Amino acid sequence: MLHTRPIDTREAADANSHGLRRVLGPTQLISLGIGAIIGTGIFVLTGQAAAAHAGPAIVISMVIAGVASALAGLCYAEFAASVPRAGSAYTYAYATLGEFTAWIIGWDLILEYALGAATVAVGWSGTLNSLLADFGIQFPARISAAPGTVVTLADGSTITALFNLPAVLIAAAVTWLLIRGVRESASVNTVMVFVKVAIILLVISTGVLFIQPENYTPFIPPNTGVFGEFGWSGIFRGAAVIFFAYIGFDAVSTAAQEARDPQRDMPRGILGSLAICTVLYIAVSAVMVGLVPYLELGGPAPMAVAVDYARTASEGTVWHGLMKAMAGLIKIGVLAGLSSTIVVQMLAQPRIFMAMSEDGLLPAWAGRIHPRFRTPHLTTALTGVVVALAAGFTPIGVLGQMVSIGTLLAFVIVSLGILVLRRAQPDLPRPFRTPWVPVVPIASAVIATLLMLSLPGQTWARLAIWMAIGVALYFGYGARRAATQRGQATDT
């Protein structure tokens, strides 16, 4: 349980035993980070957190979540440069805290990447339905949302959904793309990142013209008497929920074995993408709650709602024709942006499985590479099935909170891992060093823990059940197979 994997940075940087292609440069890594970060968090969960928890003060929630992410990002950057191997937080935990902790974090990362992709797929579905409605097309309501979700039809009547078909279809399409190759996936992602950043800038620059100042009053709505429902407790609950919006910069580290110069470029990819997205997030959240009364932002496509409000507010002005034309364009851009997020998160998950397979904690087939496409095709297909099922049958609110708590737990472990690694291997080459150690790692772990504590009890219960399943699998299979593999390597 306490066995750690020795760090050999030279072997990690130069060898590539899996046959993955080193084709990603700093621009592509930053693009991957932006592609993963800007997604359902800003396009969907920001509005839901404002409607249910923080009100206009969602802007403060965004700043708190951004600070927590920046602290964790500094810790990830040191690990990514010092241990440039696929596997992200799983690999870092194995190098510092031991096999059992590594298994726990690997199991936990399924919540971040697979369920994260599922959450984005649900947001993609909601945006698609909104876009189709603009053209007078009503997608069959029974197959447009999670089971039990009440969908309001164009005539005002309601119907209960059975499953979310569009979310399943986008998950299947991304799975096919990722199996085809990482270069192709990165190229498609770069184009979609350009589109969605342009869309966000467009929303900010045009939406600010139609902000209604009264929507900011009261900026911090009074607490309802329930923890997390507005007031300062709502701001922190909102930060914990909207923290999902910042998830993604760590996905850059899963592509370490496909980066041309990982020790130099991984920190650039992680910190560069995080800095760009933080500025965009604060601006766009301020515009959204200024355009729309916050209680009306609780649906699956709040960005689309904000655009519709701006279009309505522009009537009778010289801007109306432009806003009318932009409404559909922006929704198409949102779809492209959400698609790129699904690409990056579904790219990351199979590489976690691959690293765990290399260490013997998962079967050998989990690390198998396609002979032609040079991608982990089997685990990519498995990830696609999991994402499709979760997206098709789980409400977005449940998915978002599970992703947030899983990622926050990973951040706690990575932050503490920096302290352990500094003490255990002080002479390890560190092309990037986390500043102000131990202050930054401790602050990162404390803030992430506080955000976890602000999440609902049901989310903690689901996390406990998930982790109990993971522990059973470790002792029932992973530990014995890993020990056998280490023994065979020693004999050899």
C-alpha positions in Angstrom: 0.0 0.0 0.0 2.9 2.4 0.7 5.0 1.4 -2.3 6.0 4.4 -4.3 7.2 4.4 -7.9 10.7 5.8 -8.3 10.9 9.0 -10.4 13.3 8.8 -13.4 12.8 12.1 -15.2 15.2 11.2 -17.9 13.4 8.0 -18.7 10.1 9.7 -18.5 11.1 12.6 -20.8 13.0 10.5 -23.4 11.5 7.1 -23.5 8.0 6.4 -24.7 7.3 2.8 -24.1 3.7 3.0 -25.0 4.4 4.4 -28.5 2.4 7.5 -28.1 3.3 10.3 -30.5 5.1 13.4 -29.2 3.3 16.0 -31.4 2.0 18.6 -29.0 3.7 22.0 -28.6 3.0 24.8 -26.1 0.3 26.4 -28.2 -1.6 23.2 -28.5 -1.2 22.4 -24.8 -2.6 25.8 -23.8 -5.4 25.2 -26.3 -6.1 21.8 -24.7 -6.3 23.5 -21.3 -8.6 26.2 -22.6 -10.6 23.6 -24.4 -11.1 21.6 -21.2 -11.7 24.6 -18.9 -14.2 26.7 -21.0 -17.2 24.4 -21.2 -20.3 23.5 -19.2 -19.0 25.3 -16.1 -19.3 28.7 -17.7 -22.0 28.0 -20.2 -24.3 26.1 -17.9 -23.3 25.8 -14.2 -22.6 29.5 -13.7 -26.3 30.3 -14.3 -27.5 27.4 -12.1 -25.2 28.5 -9.3 -26.4 32.0 -9.5 -30.0 31.0 -9.5 -29.8 28.5 -6.6 -26.9 29.8 -4.4 -25.2 33.1 -5.0 -27.3 35.5 -7.1 -25.3 38.3 -8.7 -22.5 37.6 -6.2 -21.7 34.6 -8.4 -18.9 37.0 -9.5 -17.4 36.7 -6.0 -17.8 32.9 -6.2 -16.0 32.9 -9.5 -13.0 34.8 -7.9 -12.9 32.4 -4.9 -12.9 29.3 -7.2 -10.3 31.0 -9.4 -7.9 31.5 -6.5 -8.3 27.9 -5.4 -7.6 26.8 -9.0 -4.5 29.0 -9.3 -3.0 27.6 -6.1 -3.6 24.1 -7.3 -2.3 25.0 -10.7 1.0 26.0 -9.3 1.3 22.6 -7.6 0.3 20.7 -10.8 2.9 22.7 -12.8 5.8 21.6 -10.6 4.7 17.9 -10.8 4.1 18.1 -14.5 7.6 19.4 -15.1 9.3 17.1 -12.7 7.3 13.9 -13.5 6.4 14.3 -17.2 4.4 11.1 -17.5 0.8 10.4 -18.5 -1.5 10.0 -15.5 -1.8 13.4 -14.0 -2.6 13.4 -10.2 -2.5 9.5 -10.2 1.1 9.5 -11.3 2.1 12.3 -8.8 0.4 10.4 -5.9 2.2 7.2 -6.8 5.5 9.0 -6.8 5.0 10.6 -3.4 2.2 9.1 -1.3 2.2 5.4 -2.3 0.2 2.9 -4.2 -3.0 2.9 -2.2 -3.3 6.7 -2.4 -2.5 6.5 -6.1 -5.3 4.0 -6.6 -7.7 6.2 -4.7 -6.9 9.2 -6.8 -7.0 7.3 -10.0 -10.4 6.0 -9.1 -11.4 9.5 -8.0 -10.3 11.0 -11.3 -13.0 9.0 -13.1 -15.4 11.4 -11.4 -13.5 14.4 -12.8 -12.9 13.3 -16.4 -15.6 10.8 -17.3 -18.4 12.4 -15.4 -17.1 15.8 -16.3 -17.4 14.9 -20.0 -20.9 13.6 -19.2 -21.9 16.9 -17.6 -20.7 18.8 -20.6 -22.6 16.5 -22.9 -25.8 17.3 -21.0 -25.1 21.0 -21.4 -24.4 20.5 -25.1 -27.8 18.8 -25.4 -29.6 21.7 -23.7 -27.9 24.2 -26.0 -28.8 22.2 -29.1 -32.4 22.1 -28.1 -32.4 25.9 -27.6 -30.9 26.4 -31.0 -33.4 24.1 -32.7 -36.2 26.0 -31.0 -35.0 29.2 -32.6 -35.7 27.6 -36.0 -39.1 26.3 -34.9 -37.9 22.7 -34.4 -39.0 20.9 -31.2 -36.6 18.0 -30.5 -38.7 15.1 -29.1 -38.9 16.1 -25.4 -39.0 12.5 -24.1 -35.5 11.9 -25.4 -34.0 15.3 -24.7 -33.2 15.1 -20.9 -32.5 12.8 -18.0 -35.2 10.4 -16.8 -37.7 12.2 -14.6 -36.8 15.7 -15.9 -39.9 17.8 -16.6 -39.5 19.5 -20.0 -41.7 22.5 -20.9 -43.0 22.4 -24.5 -43.6 25.3 -26.8 -47.3 25.5 -26.0 -46.6 25.7 -22.3 -47.5 22.0 -21.5 -45.0 19.7 -19.8 -43.7 16.2 -20.4 -41.4 13.9 -18.4 -38.2 12.8 -20.2 -37.0 9.2 -20.5 -33.3 9.8 -21.5 -31.0 12.3 -23.2 -30.4 11.2 -26.8 -28.4 14.2 -28.0 -26.0 13.9 -25.1 -25.4 10.2 -26.0 -24.8 11.0 -29.6 -22.2 13.7 -28.9 -20.4 11.3 -26.6 -20.3 8.7 -29.3 -19.0 11.2 -31.9 -16.1 12.3 -29.7 -15.2 8.8 -28.9 -14.8 8.0 -32.6 -12.6 11.2 -33.0 -10.3 10.3 -30.1 -9.8 6.8 -31.3 -8.7 8.2 -34.7 -5.7 10.0 -33.2 -4.4 12.7 -30.8 -3.1 15.0 -33.6 -6.5 15.0 -35.2 -8.2 15.5 -31.9 -5.9 18.4 -31.0 -6.4 20.1 -34.3 -10.2 19.9 -34.1 -9.9 21.1 -30.5 -7.8 24.1 -31.5 -10.4 25.3 -34.0 -13.3 24.9 -31.6 -11.3 26.7 -28.8 -10.8 29.7 -31.2 -14.6 29.7 -31.9 -15.7 29.6 -28.3 -13.2 32.2 -27.1 -14.5 34.5 -29.9 -18.1 33.7 -28.8 -17.3 34.6 -25.1 -15.7 37.9 -26.2 -18.7 38.6 -28.4 -21.1 38.0 -25.5 -19.1 40.2 -23.2 -18.7 43.1 -25.7 -22.3 43.1 -26.9 -24.0 42.0 -23.7 -22.5 44.9 -21.7 -24.6 47.3 -23.8 -27.9 45.9 -22.5 -27.1 45.3 -18.8 -30.0 46.2 -16.5 -28.4 47.6 -13.3 -31.4 46.6 -11.2 -30.4 43.0 -11.9 -27.4 43.5 -9.6 -29.6 44.4 -6.6 -29.3 43.0 -4.1 -25.8 41.9 -5.1 -25.7 39.4 -2.2 -29.3 38.2 -1.8 -30.2 37.5 1.9 -29.9 33.9 3.1 -33.1 32.0 3.1 -32.3 30.3 6.4 -30.8 27.3 4.7 -27.0 26.9 4.4 -25.9 27.5 0.8 -29.1 29.3 -0.3 -27.8 32.8 -0.9 -25.9 35.0 1.6 -22.2 34.3 2.2 -22.9 30.6 2.6 -24.4 30.7 -0.8 -21.4 32.4 -2.2 -19.1 29.6 -1.0 -21.6 27.0 -2.1 -21.7 28.7 -5.4 -17.8 28.7 -5.5 -17.8 24.9 -4.8 -20.3 24.3 -7.6 -18.8 26.7 -10.1 -15.4 25.3 -9.3 -16.4 22.9 -12.1 -15.9 25.8 -14.5 -12.1 25.8 -13.7 -11.6 22.1 -14.0 -9.5 21.2 -17.0 -6.1 22.8 -16.6 -5.0 19.6 -14.9 -6.1 17.6 -18.0 -3.1 19.1 -19.8 -0.8 17.0 -17.5 -2.4 13.8 -18.8 -0.8 14.5 -22.2 2.7 14.7 -20.9 3.9 11.7 -23.0 2.5 13.3 -26.1 4.2 16.7 -25.5 7.4 17.5 -27.5 9.1 19.2 -24.6 7.0 18.3 -21.5 9.4 19.7 -18.9 9.3 23.2 -20.4 5.8 23.3 -22.0 3.6 21.5 -19.4 3.8 24.4 -16.9 3.1 26.9 -19.7 0.1 24.9 -20.8 -1.4 24.6 -17.3 -0.8 28.1 -16.0 -1.3 29.9 -19.4 -4.7 28.3 -20.0 -5.8 28.9 -16.4 -4.9 32.6 -16.5 -6.7 33.3 -19.8 -9.9 31.5 -18.6 -10.0 33.3 -15.2 -10.2 36.7 -16.8 -12.8 35.6 -19.3 -14.9 33.9 -16.6 -15.1 36.9 -14.3 -16.2 39.1 -17.1 -18.8 36.9 -18.7 -20.4 35.9 -15.3 -20.8 39.7 -14.5 -22.4 40.3 -17.9 -24.8 37.3 -17.6 -26.3 38.3 -14.2 -26.5 41.9 -15.4 -28.6 40.8 -18.4 -30.9 38.3 -16.8 -32.6 38.2 -13.3 -30.5 35.6 -11.6 -33.5 33.4 -10.7 -34.1 32.8 -14.4 -30.7 31.3 -15.1 -31.3 27.9 -13.6 -32.0 26.0 -16.8 -29.7 23.8 -18.9 -28.7 26.6 -21.3 -28.3 29.9 -19.3 -25.9 31.4 -21.8 -28.6 31.0 -24.4 -31.1 32.7 -22.1 -28.7 35.6 -21.6 -28.4 36.0 -25.4 -32.2 35.9 -25.8 -32.5 38.6 -23.2 -30.0 40.8 -24.9 -31.8 40.3 -28.2 -35.1 41.3 -26.6 -33.5 44.3 -24.9 -32.1 45.5 -28.2 -35.5 45.9 -29.8 -36.0 49.5 -31.1 -32.3 50.1 -31.2 -29.8 50.1 -34.0 -28.3 47.0 -32.5 -31.4 44.8 -32.9 -30.6 43.5 -36.3 -27.1 42.5 -35.2 -28.3 40.9 -32.0 -30.9 38.9 -33.8 -28.3 37.6 -36.2 -25.9 36.9 -33.4 -28.3 34.9 -31.2 -28.1 31.8 -33.4 -24.4 32.3 -34.1 -23.5 32.5 -30.4 -25.5 29.3 -29.7 -23.6 27.5 -32.5 -20.4 28.7 -31.0 -21.4 27.5 -27.5 -22.0 24.0 -29.1 -18.5 24.1 -30.6 -17.1 25.2 -27.2 -18.8 22.4 -25.3 -17.7 19.9 -27.9 -14.0 20.8 -27.4 -14.4 20.4 -23.6 -15.8 16.9 -24.1 -12.8 16.1 -26.4 -10.2 17.1 -23.9 -11.9 15.4 -20.9 -12.4 12.2 -22.8 -8.8 12.4 -24.0 -7.6 12.5 -20.4 -9.5 9.6 -18.9 -8.0 6.8 -21.0 -4.5 8.0 -20.3 -5.2 7.6 -16.5 -6.3 4.1 -17.2 -3.2 3.5 -19.3 -0.9 4.7 -16.5 -2.7 2.5 -13.9 -2.4 -0.5 -16.2 1.4 0.1 -16.6 1.7 -0.1 -12.8 -0.3 -3.3 -12.7 -3.4 -1.9 -11.0 -5.6 -2.5 -14.0 -5.5 -5.3 -16.6 -3.0 -5.2 -19.4 -5.6 -4.5 -22.1 -6.3 -1.1 -20.4 -2.9 0.0 -21.7 -3.1 -1.4 -25.2 -2.4 1.0 -28.1 -4.0 0.8 -31.5 -1.3 -0.3 -34.0 -2.4 2.2 -36.6 -3.9 5.2 -34.8 -1.4 5.0 -31.8 -4.2 5.8 -29.3 -5.5 3.8 -26.3 -8.5 2.7 -28.3 -10.0 0.1 -25.8 -10.1 2.4 -22.8 -11.2 5.3 -25.1 -14.2 3.1 -26.2 -14.9 2.2 -22.5 -14.8 5.8 -21.5 -17.2 6.6 -24.3 -19.7 4.1 -23.1 -19.5 5.4 -19.5 -19.9 9.0 -20.6 -22.8 8.2 -22.8 -24.7 6.3 -20.1 -24.0 8.9 -17.5 -25.0 11.8 -19.8 -28.1 10.0 -21.0 -29.5 9.1 -17.6 -28.2 11.5 -15.0 -29.4 15.1 -14.2 -26.8 17.8 -14.8 -26.9 19.1 -11.2 -25.9 15.7 -9.7 -23.2 15.2 -12.3 -21.7 18.7 -11.7 -21.5 18.3 -7.9 -19.9 14.8 -8.2 -17.3 16.2 -10.6 -16.5 19.1 -8.3 -16.0 17.0 -5.2 -13.9 14.5 -7.1 -11.6 17.2 -8.5 -11.3 19.0 -5.2 -10.2 15.8 -3.6 -7.5 15.4 -6.3 -6.3 18.9 -5.7 -5.9 18.2 -1.9 -3.8 15.2 -2.6 -1.6 16.9 -5.3 -1.1 19.9 -3.0 0.0 17.7 -0.1 2.1 15.6 -2.5 4.3 18.7 -3.2 5.2 18.9 0.5 6.1 15.2 0.6 8.1 15.3 -2.6 10.1 18.4 -1.5 11.1 16.5 1.7 11.6 13.1 0.2 13.5 14.1 -2.9 15.0 17.6 -2.4 17.5 17.1 -5.2 15.0 16.1 -7.8 15.4 18.3 -11.0 12.5 20.8 -11.0 12.3 22.9 -14.2 9.3 24.7 -12.6 9.1 25.2 -8.8 5.9 26.0 -6.9 6.6 29.4 -5.2 6.3 30.1 -1.5 6.3 26.5 -0.3 4.8 25.4 2.1 2.4 28.3 2.1 0.9 27.7 -1.5 0.4 23.9 -1.1 -1.1 24.2 2.3 -3.4 27.1 1.2 -4.4 25.1 -1.8 -5.3 22.0 0.3 -7.2 24.1 2.9 -9.3 26.0 0.3 -10.1 22.9 -1.6 -11.2 21.2 1.6 -13.4 24.1 2.6 -15.0 24.1 -0.8 -15.6 20.3 -0.5 -17.3 20.9 2.9 -19.7 23.4 1.4 -21.1 20.8 -1.0 -24.4 19.0 0.0 -24.5 15.9 2.2 -25.9 13.8 -0.7 -22.8 14.6 -2.7 -20.6 13.4 0.1 -22.7 10.2 0.4 -22.3 9.5 -3.3 -18.5 10.1 -3.0 -18.3 7.7 0.0 -20.1 5.0 -2.0 -17.9 5.5 -5.0 -14.8 5.3 -2.9 -16.0 2.2 -1.1 -16.4 0.5 -4.4 -12.9 1.6 -5.4 -11.3 0.3 -2.2 -13.0 -3.1 -2.7 -11.6 -3.3 -6.2 -8.1 -2.4 -5.0 -7.9 -5.1 -2.3 -9.8 -7.6 -4.4 -7.8 -7.2 -7.6 -5.4 -4.2 -8.0 -3.1 -4.8 -5.0 -2.4 -8.4 -5.8 -1.9 -7.8 -9.5 0.4 -4.9 -8.9 2.5 -6.9 -6.4 2.7 -9.8 -8.9 3.9 -7.5 -11.7 6.5 -5.9 -9.4 7.7 -9.4 -8.5 8.0 -10.5 -12.1 10.0 -7.3 -12.9 12.4 -8.0 -10.0 13.0 -11.6 -11.1 13.7 -10.3 -14.6 
